[in-house]
C-alpha cells in the first residue's frame, strides 16, 4: 500500500492560531483571499505548492508539519503522481 500526503487543514488552523494571526491577516500575507484560507482549513481545497511554501514560512513551521500521511488503496497513483490533489509522500 502506498502512502499519500494530504495538506491538513487542522494543522494549518493550529499553526495560524499559534502565530496569532486571523484568517484575514494570513490571507493578506500569502496573497490569497480569506475565503481561500478558510477552504484550506476546512479541507475543501488544497493550496498549491507555492502557497504551501508561503504558509510554512509565514507560520514559522515546516511544510512537513502541515502535511499528514494517509494510506492509499492498492493500485491507485504511482510514484510522483498526484491523486485528487494530494501530494505523494516517500515511504
Secondary structure, DSSP 8 states (H G I E B T S, - for coil): --EEEEE-HHHHHHHHHHTT--HHHHHHHHTS-HHHHHHHHTTSS---HHHHHHHHHHHT--TGGGEEEEE--TTS--TT--BTTBEE---
